[in-house]
Amino acid sequence: MSTATITSKGQVTIPSAVRAALGVESGDRVEFVEVEQGRFELVASTHSVTALKGMMRKPVSPVTIALMNKVIAKQGAKAK
């Protein structure tokens, strides 16, 4: 387990093993995500949203507005 100390200015040096595991370097950004009350995860946010382009394949056939409305209505009826 890696530990760090908080300075009087609220700063923390992330241990090198943790930085390596997250793949972060000087100047990269990280996010603190609250997973439950009083518990946070440190997540690397080094990639922009545009890096996600191409991760999902395009649908075989386009989805029509009518089909979207039908599915939304069906799911809404299940929720009640």
N, C-alpha and C positions, 0 to 999 in steps of 0.2 A: 504494500500500500504506500502510495506517495503522499507526502504531506507538505503543506506550505504555511507560511506565516503572513498574516495581514499586517501591513504597515499602518502607521498613524494616518496616512492619507487614504487608506482603504484599498491599497494596491496589493496584488498578489503576484508572485513569480510562479508561473506554472512549471513544475518539474520537467526536465528534459525528456524523461521517459513518457510522460503524459503528452507532451507536445509532439513527440515522434509518433505515438499511437494515434493521435488525432490528425496528424499530417499538417500541422500548422507551423508557421514560421513567423518571424518578426514582421509586424505590420498586418498580419491576418486578423480577421475578426472571429470572435466566438460569441455564442449566445448562452444565456443561463435560462433554462427551461424548467419551470416548476412542475414536477411530476406528481407531487402531492404536497399538502401543506407542510412547509418546513424542509422539503427535500427538493433539490435542484439537480439537473444534469447539465454538464458543460458540453455544448455542441459546436463543432466547427462550422462556421458559415462563410467559407472561403470562396464559394462558387456563386456566381450570379444566376438569376432565374433563367437567363438565356442558355446556360449550360445544360438545362434540362431538355432543350429542343432535340427531338429525334429519339427520345427514350421510349415513347409510346408509338406503336404502329398505327397507321391510319385505318379506320374501319373499312371493311370490305365494301359496304355500300353506305352512302350517306344517310344520316338519320334525319327524318323529316320533323318539322314542328308538330305536325299532327300526331306522330308516333310519340314524341316527347311528352306532349300533353296527355296522351292516353296512359302512358306509364306513370306519370306524376299523379293522375287521378286515381289509378289503381293502387299505388302505394299510399296515397292519402286516405283511401277508403279502408285499407288494412290498419292504419294507425288509430282509427276511431274505434 
